[in-house]
Amino acid sequence: MELTDAFKELPTPCYLVDESLLIKNLKILDRVQQATGCRILLAQKAFSMFALYPLIGRYLAGTTASGLFEARLGHQEMGGETHVFATAYRDDEFDEIIKYSDHIVFNSFNQWQKFKAKALAAGRECGIRINPECSTQDHAIYDPCSPGSRMGVTRDQFKPELLEGISGLHFHTLCEQNADALEETLKAVEENFGEFLPQLRWLNFGGGHHITRDDYDLEKLIACIKRIQERYGLKVYLEPGEAVALNTGFLVATVLDLVDNSLHNAILDTSAACHMPDVLEMPYRPNIIGAAQPDQKPFTYRLGGPTCLAGDIIGDYSFEQPLKIGDRLVFCDMAIYSMVKNNTFNGMNLPAIAILSQEKTIQMVKQFGYEDFKNRLS
């Protein structure tokens, strides 16, 4: 079956993840592990399609979680190591978090002191998130090193006298970046916190590494990991989310109507607000198979969702032929930060979820309906 035929078979809207493309990414990540001895974990905040966890677990060392539910999901569905970081832990959840986790990272020494006894008594590896105060990106909403950030302990707030029981440090400062940004960040980490590294067992480089992007400098990443491990005698962890499923997923949609109002509008059965929130939040412009930038092809349309939100606009795209009601559009790179962020605003149904196997057959993983919408409400 050709990929184009697969798109025609699906109900819409529908996320489709290509298993072969996912394996391609996983092999790249495993190459880094094999070259360095580091351990790479799936950051579930970007991609939590647990139907694929058994496959991912063949290549990666485990998962990272932002709280109880992700920790439980990763532990139960993938296994391997389960690392948890939260900006603050809840008293009524911490005992269960301990049950599912191997590493627990604390955002402050207050949190460490509060939960230290329980975590160590359970034999868990414990860490402190640090803030190297080194911004290397332009996305303010995703910059944990911005002034006034609540994320991580800065050097002037660091308390070496409270490190007993801490086995590692964690930093996460990158967003869709190359290895040069990591190299710059490591300089700040070593300058601010290097004196403490020799007494620890591990250092977690966090996520935001676009390792599987075509132009990513793998050799520089490998060199950075090796240098840190050899200089300080540490084990290095990385926890990419996007890099695991980058460019592996699609969102298939149908044109419901065409409306002219000083420009050509195409109303789809998928929504930026509900099904691809990063289009509005980042902002992010997904590619569409067969489409181009506005006016590069003969027929330009503004694509919008079916909700009542006036700003539910995906973007302006041009096509070789006029769009028709019933046409299918295929959005690219729709695995990451889509399923994990989607919502039912306006009573919109959630997109179905499917897998395209290596044999090019479709496995329909899940379809949603009214009960899924209702059960989120009271």
Buried (B, 14 or more C-beta within 10 A) or exposed (E): EEBEEBBEEBEBBBBBBBBEBBBEBBEBBBBBBEBBEBBBBBBBBBBBBBBBBEBBBEBBBBBBBBBBBBBBBBBEBBEBBBBBBBBEBEEEBBEBBBEBBBBBBBBBBEBBEBBBEBBBEEEBBBBBBBBBBBBBBEEEEBBBBBEEBEBBBEEEEBEEEEBEEBBBBBBBBBBBBBBEBBBBBBEBBBEBBBEBBEEBEBBBBBBBBBBBBEEBBBEBBBBBBBBBBEEBEBBBBBBBBBBBBBBBBBBBBBBBEBEEEEEBBBBBBBBBBBBBBBBBBBEBEBBBBEBBEBEEBEBBBBBBBBBEBEEBBBBBBBBEEEBEEEBBBBBBBBBBBBBBBBBBBBEBBBBBBBBBEEEBEBEBBBBBEEEEBEEEEE
